[in-house]
């Protein structure tokens, strides 16, 4: 799994436009093979800071997306940033859920 994160601070005058552009990407991006999640967040403490968080099944799926026309919108959003954007791609080797909490709390964790 790959988590793709783009955090940008946009001018107040562009915030609504950028949010709309990211929201319009949600459907077409979520329909792509390998997209397991697409979320847009606004920072409570800095209303012009936006976070795009995507989950991809594999690096190959993410690579195909980055080469697609859809990703051009994300690049355009990055261009509007008034501060250097924070862009990260984290590869996740394993995930766990509530079962890990239960195992750790009962001394049975095997990480």
C-alpha positions as CSV (number, residue, x, y, z in Angstrom):
1,X,0.0,0.0,0.0
2,X,1.1,3.6,-0.7
3,X,-0.1,6.7,1.1
4,X,0.2,9.8,-1.1
5,X,-0.1,13.1,0.8
6,X,0.0,16.6,-0.6
7,X,-0.4,19.5,1.8
8,X,-0.6,23.0,0.4
9,X,-1.3,26.4,1.7
10,X,-3.2,28.4,-0.9
11,X,-4.1,32.1,-1.1
12,X,-7.4,32.8,0.6
13,X,-8.7,34.1,-2.8
14,X,-8.1,30.6,-4.3
15,X,-9.2,28.4,-1.5
16,X,-12.8,27.7,-2.7
17,X,-11.6,27.1,-6.3
18,X,-8.9,24.7,-5.2
19,X,-11.3,22.8,-2.9
20,X,-13.7,22.5,-5.8
21,X,-11.0,21.2,-8.1
22,X,-9.9,18.6,-5.6
23,X,-13.5,17.5,-4.9
24,X,-14.1,17.1,-8.6
25,X,-11.2,14.7,-8.7
26,X,-12.6,12.4,-6.1
27,X,-15.0,10.4,-8.3
28,X,-12.7,9.9,-11.3
29,X,-9.8,9.1,-9.1
30,X,-11.7,6.7,-6.8
31,X,-12.8,4.8,-9.9
32,X,-9.2,4.2,-11.0
33,X,-7.8,0.7,-10.5
34,X,-5.9,0.6,-7.2
35,X,-7.3,3.7,-5.6
36,X,-8.4,2.6,-2.1
37,X,-9.1,6.1,-0.7
38,X,-9.3,9.8,-1.6
39,X,-9.8,12.4,1.1
40,X,-9.5,16.2,1.2
41,X,-9.1,18.0,4.5
42,X,-8.9,21.6,5.7
43,X,-6.6,22.4,8.6
44,X,-8.6,23.7,11.7
45,X,-5.8,26.0,12.7
46,X,-4.9,27.4,9.2
47,X,-8.0,27.5,7.0
48,X,-6.0,28.0,3.8
49,X,-4.0,24.8,4.4
50,X,-5.4,21.8,2.5
51,X,-4.5,18.2,2.7
52,X,-5.1,15.7,0.0
53,X,-4.6,12.1,1.2
54,X,-4.9,9.1,-1.1
55,X,-4.4,5.4,-0.6
56,X,-3.1,3.2,-3.4
57,X,-2.9,-0.6,-3.5
58,X,0.5,-0.5,-5.1
59,X,3.3,1.7,-6.4
60,X,2.4,0.7,-9.9
61,X,-1.2,2.0,-9.4
62,X,0.1,5.3,-8.0
63,X,2.6,5.6,-10.9
64,X,-0.1,5.2,-13.5
65,X,-2.2,7.9,-11.7
66,X,0.7,10.3,-11.5
67,X,1.2,9.9,-15.3
68,X,-2.6,10.5,-16.0
69,X,-4.3,13.7,-17.0
70,X,-6.1,13.7,-13.6
71,X,-2.8,14.3,-11.8
72,X,-2.4,17.5,-13.8
73,X,-5.1,19.0,-11.6
74,X,-3.0,18.2,-8.5
75,X,0.0,19.7,-10.1
76,X,-2.0,22.9,-10.8
77,X,-3.1,23.0,-7.2
78,X,0.5,22.7,-6.1
79,X,1.4,25.6,-8.4
80,X,-1.1,27.8,-6.4
81,X,0.7,27.2,-3.1
82,X,2.0,30.3,-1.3
83,X,4.4,28.2,0.8
84,X,6.5,25.2,-0.3
85,X,4.1,22.2,-0.5
86,X,4.6,19.1,1.6
87,X,4.5,16.1,-0.7
88,X,5.0,12.6,0.6
89,X,4.6,9.1,-0.6
90,X,4.8,6.5,2.2
91,X,5.0,2.8,1.4
92,X,3.2,0.7,4.0
93,X,4.4,-2.9,4.4
94,X,1.8,-4.0,6.9
95,X,-1.4,-2.6,8.5
96,X,-3.2,-3.5,11.7
97,X,-6.4,-2.5,13.3
98,X,-8.1,-2.9,16.6
99,X,-6.7,-6.4,16.9
100,X,-3.3,-4.8,17.5
101,X,-4.7,-2.7,20.3
102,X,-6.2,-5.8,21.9
103,X,-3.0,-7.8,21.5
104,X,-0.8,-5.1,23.0
105,X,-3.1,-4.4,25.9
106,X,-3.1,-8.2,26.7
107,X,0.6,-8.6,26.2
108,X,0.3,-10.7,23.1
109,X,1.7,-8.3,20.5
110,X,4.1,-9.9,17.9
111,X,5.2,-6.9,15.8
